[in-house]
């Protein structure tokens, strides 16, 4: 199975169930929210690439002027729309390498190692740069190589036992391929950026 097929099977909802998350993973997700709250100011426009069920934009609902979430899995986009109701949040089913907007945003994000599951990482970064053209307005959060033990346990809890591990990724028996990064590798892929550690098991790159 491809990552697209794995996510279409409903993996995200199981992964976001707090009961499946080891403490390290919960801490990482809390730290991501703090990062977003620091980065996003009142009245900004925000693009969330790989938005899943829209949880990050939902938390920013009262701050943003407009929020647009994009995900290739339509089932998650439907959930995001139900969660957001009407108003300033909008969710679209689309390919992250060809974002269906000509608008310019104050902030573009790709959170919770979503970028680490994407095959054409450069194209996604290029689209984020196009949509949020100012330097320092794009954020990706990823898992560090130190996350492996916590992720093995997390994946086990939602029934995706790891069957292969390399220096750059984990593969589960269910077909999930999730990458992790050293700071040097992340910088080599993103280019000029500011990197900060997140909860001991991840990195945030602002570029």
Steps between C-alpha positions, in 0.01 A plus 500: 500500500607859439478773764199636309322166539599470866355841584189428297440200727444734797841485663499869593200473729661212687831684525331811641320304770685600820469141623745392228759769570803444724588798725779611266261523207239690702771744610607549138144581395453745787827672409382535139192689621720734701712561189194587295364733765834682508522524122142589411381842604146634504361574156746290300416275208626143542544213255531151655644247254407141581237625743343161573185550703575869551600491865770768477285754320211423735721601793588825322141578399468806723836647393504470123336726246477203266633146521526257208580134551598268216516120511492232229276269707143620447361311800720707733404822325133417559574451870688831507204682346264351756732603780542856377142586413451812290711809521866576456636143460492323164616150403581367155587157361814542289858395431759678718737518203243698297306715744178631347540864603654817366452678831791613714501410868671646804595153624527153340540190717546125464478339843551176696746339259247511217785623280695192615242274336491686167687369197573825316626713786664765284180567304308547826757750627489684168123530525523624858750764385272604215198538727688666789775691318659685791802336663431367848129442439512125424515233770548124478514282810657156473621209710866485593707183492461494880127432455536139386429325830194715575366456147548125507280491809248744351465302179467176698212649695303570184592160355778597260798298624834618363655240271789699354719782632772702327690814594231702323165323539279239664274264305208323662336172405193703405700692240563829682835653403589784733830685481712655773773757470829611640540876516758481221270300270207729569709806417630337181142441380339825610788735427551821692288474813490531877474166680395450858449178697145400590431298816824303469373285210445746218606811314323807371649666194397856421604612155 
